[in-house]
Amino acid sequence: MKNTFLFSFLILFISTCNSIEKNIPEECSTLGTPPFGGTIFIDPDIITPEDPTTFVSLIYNGQGSRTMFDRRVNDWVTLNPYLFTSQYDDGLYIEIQVNPEFGSPLVAEVQALKFAEVIGRLTTQLRKDVETVWIHRGNEPFGGGNNNLLIHTDWSEENYESQGILEETLVHEASHTSLDSYHAEAEDWLNAQSIDCNFISDYARDNPIREDISESYLPYLAIRYRADRISPSLKQTIENTMPNRINYFDNQNFNMYPIE
């Protein structure tokens, strides 16, 4: 059963031929050119370390057997990770599982605390289906889905934190976890996708079912709740590219705490 679980992994500017799901909606004679390669890069200030976090506390629960996905071996592994419960002030809890390769509970706690606080800056809507977080070393991209967020710390430091886009990346991945199953194949979403006649990014265009929600949600959040932090030209580009998707998101009444 584990092999049937799907993860959507954001790979920087890479689209492999066997993963392409291109389709041109019937309403469009041609698709427009996406303005971005991937949307986690559009602005590093959509959510920042200075923004409030809902994170309240972290409790260490010892070690226990857990099955986790590890991108380094591209497979499921059963380990005895350090286990932490992170609590948030909106009543949500997440079990953070830290690979025993970190060597001690104290070192593992540093990682768990770091990411628990960052995840707390995401909205309640994006965290509501996140039950676990897996933290490994390694230079591999993050992942989302299966009620989980997958983190590889070396890749995080070198590719996300160095560019100031750790929070933006986690918005993307948590969208997979908490939005995809409800919206990616919803009739109204697919209609909006068709009427827009374009995708916000190459990544979304090449994977319209798997990636369009996650690629579109961060730009939506930017124009609706962080318009004062992005340039007028960026705002206009987003609005011009995906107006019907924006309208779709507007109609969902998402819980935007603590952003709003």
C-alpha positions in Angstrom: 0.0 0.0 0.0 2.8 2.4 0.8 4.0 2.4 -2.8 0.6 3.7 -3.8 1.0 6.9 -1.9 1.8 9.9 -4.1 4.2 12.6 -3.3 4.5 15.8 -5.3 8.1 16.9 -5.2 9.1 20.4 -6.3 12.3 20.0 -8.5 13.9 23.3 -9.4 13.2 24.1 -13.0 13.3 20.4 -14.0 10.5 18.8 -16.0 11.0 15.2 -17.0 9.4 13.9 -20.2 7.7 11.0 -18.5 5.9 13.3 -16.0 4.4 15.7 -18.4 0.6 15.9 -18.4 0.1 18.6 -21.0 -3.4 19.2 -22.2 -4.8 22.2 -24.1 -8.4 23.0 -23.0 -11.0 22.9 -25.6 -11.9 26.6 -24.9 -8.4 27.7 -26.0 -6.9 27.4 -29.4 -3.5 27.8 -27.9 -2.2 28.1 -24.3 -0.4 31.3 -23.3 3.2 31.3 -22.2 3.5 30.9 -18.4 5.3 33.9 -16.8 7.3 31.8 -14.4 9.3 28.6 -14.2 8.2 27.9 -10.7 6.3 30.1 -8.3 8.2 29.6 -5.1 10.8 31.9 -6.5 8.5 34.9 -7.4 9.2 36.9 -4.2 10.9 35.9 -0.9 8.8 38.3 1.3 5.4 36.8 0.9 5.9 35.1 4.3 9.0 36.0 6.3 10.7 35.0 9.6 9.3 38.2 11.1 5.7 37.1 10.5 3.7 35.7 13.4 3.7 31.9 14.0 0.9 29.8 15.5 3.6 27.5 17.1 3.1 27.1 20.8 5.2 24.3 22.1 7.3 21.2 21.3 7.3 18.1 23.4 9.9 15.3 23.1 8.3 11.8 23.2 11.3 9.6 22.9 12.0 7.3 19.9 9.7 4.9 18.2 9.4 2.9 15.0 8.0 4.9 12.0 7.9 4.3 8.3 9.1 7.4 6.5 9.9 8.3 2.9 13.5 9.2 2.1 14.3 10.9 -1.2 17.9 9.8 -1.0 16.9 6.2 -1.6 13.6 7.1 -3.3 11.8 4.6 -1.2 10.1 4.0 2.2 12.4 3.2 5.1 11.4 2.0 8.6 13.5 3.8 11.2 13.5 4.6 14.9 13.3 8.4 14.7 13.2 11.0 17.5 9.6 12.0 18.0 8.2 15.4 18.8 4.7 16.8 19.1 4.4 20.3 17.9 1.3 22.3 19.2 -0.3 25.3 17.5 -2.6 27.9 18.9 -5.4 27.0 16.6 -5.7 23.6 18.1 -3.7 21.7 15.5 -0.9 19.2 16.4 1.8 17.6 14.2 4.1 14.7 15.0 7.6 15.6 13.8 9.8 12.6 13.1 13.5 13.3 13.0 15.8 10.7 11.4 18.1 9.1 14.1 21.1 10.0 11.8 21.1 13.4 13.7 22.6 11.5 16.5 20.9 12.8 19.7 17.6 14.1 21.0 19.1 17.6 21.5 20.4 17.9 17.9 17.1 16.5 16.6 15.2 19.0 18.8 17.0 21.9 17.1 15.7 20.7 13.7 12.2 20.0 15.0 11.9 23.3 16.7 13.2 25.2 13.6 10.7 23.7 11.2 7.8 23.7 13.8 8.1 27.4 14.1 8.2 28.0 10.3 5.3 25.6 9.7 3.4 27.7 12.2 3.5 30.7 9.9 1.4 28.8 7.4 -2.3 29.2 7.5 -4.7 26.9 9.4 -6.1 25.9 6.1 -2.7 24.7 4.9 -1.8 22.9 8.1 -5.2 21.2 8.7 -4.3 17.9 7.0 -0.6 17.8 8.0 -0.3 15.1 10.5 3.4 14.3 10.3 6.7 15.9 9.3 9.7 13.8 8.2 13.1 15.4 8.7 16.2 13.9 7.1 19.6 15.1 6.2 20.5 15.1 2.5 20.5 17.3 -0.6 17.0 16.4 -1.9 13.9 18.5 -2.5 11.0 18.8 -0.1 7.8 17.0 -0.7 4.1 17.2 0.3 1.1 14.9 0.3 0.0 11.8 2.3 -0.8 14.1 5.3 2.8 14.9 5.6 5.6 17.4 4.8 9.0 15.9 3.8 12.1 17.9 4.6 15.8 17.3 3.7 17.9 19.7 5.7 20.9 20.1 3.4 18.7 21.0 0.4 16.7 23.4 2.6 19.8 25.3 3.6 21.4 25.4 0.2 18.4 26.1 -2.0 15.5 27.5 0.1 16.9 29.2 3.1 19.8 30.8 1.1 17.2 32.4 -1.1 14.8 33.4 1.7 12.1 31.1 0.3 11.7 28.5 3.0 8.2 29.7 4.0 7.1 30.0 0.3 8.3 26.5 -0.4 6.4 25.1 2.6 3.2 26.9 1.3 3.7 25.0 -2.0 4.2 21.7 -0.3 1.4 22.1 2.3 -0.9 23.0 -0.6 -0.3 19.5 -1.9 -1.1 18.1 1.6 -4.2 20.1 2.4 -5.6 21.4 -0.8 -4.9 18.9 -3.7 -7.3 16.1 -2.7 -10.2 18.6 -2.4 -9.6 20.9 -5.4 -7.1 19.6 -8.0 -9.8 17.7 -9.9 -12.9 19.7 -8.8 -15.1 20.6 -11.6 -15.1 24.3 -10.9 -11.3 24.3 -10.6 -10.9 22.5 -13.9 -13.3 25.0 -15.5 -11.3 27.9 -14.2 -8.1 26.3 -15.5 -9.7 25.9 -18.9 -11.1 29.5 -19.1 -7.8 31.1 -18.1 -6.0 29.5 -21.1 -2.7 29.7 -19.4 -0.7 28.4 -16.4 1.1 30.5 -13.9 4.3 28.4 -14.3 6.0 25.9 -16.6 5.8 23.4 -13.7 2.0 23.8 -13.5 1.6 23.6 -17.3 3.6 20.4 -17.5 1.7 18.8 -14.6 -1.7 20.4 -14.6 -3.4 18.0 -12.2 -0.5 17.4 -9.9 1.0 20.9 -9.6 -1.5 23.6 -10.7 -3.1 24.0 -7.3 0.2 24.3 -5.4 1.8 26.5 -8.1 -1.2 28.8 -8.2 -2.0 29.1 -4.5 1.2 31.0 -3.4 0.7 33.7 -6.1 -3.0 33.9 -5.0 -1.9 34.4 -1.4 0.6 37.1 -2.5 -2.0 39.2 -4.3 -4.8 38.8 -1.8 -2.9 39.0 1.5 0.5 40.4 0.7 0.0 42.8 -2.1 1.9 45.5 -0.2 5.0 43.2 -0.3 5.1 42.5 -4.0 5.7 44.8 -7.0 2.7 46.2 -8.9 4.0 44.5 -12.0 4.1 41.1 -10.3 0.6 41.6 -9.0 -0.6 42.5 -12.4 1.1 39.5 -14.0 -0.6 37.1 -11.6 -4.0 38.7 -12.0 -3.7 38.7 -15.8 -2.6 35.1 -16.0 -5.0 33.3 -13.7 -8.1 35.5 -13.0 -10.6 32.6 -12.9 -8.4 30.6 -10.6 -8.2 33.6 -8.3 -12.0 33.8 -8.3 -12.1 30.1 -7.5 -9.9 30.5 -4.5 -11.9 33.6 -3.4 -15.0 31.4 -3.2 -13.5 28.7 -0.9 -13.6 30.7 2.3 -10.2 29.4 3.4 -9.1 29.8 7.0 -6.3 32.3 6.6 -5.2 32.6 10.2 -2.6 33.8 11.2 -2.1 35.8 8.0 -5.5 37.3 8.4 
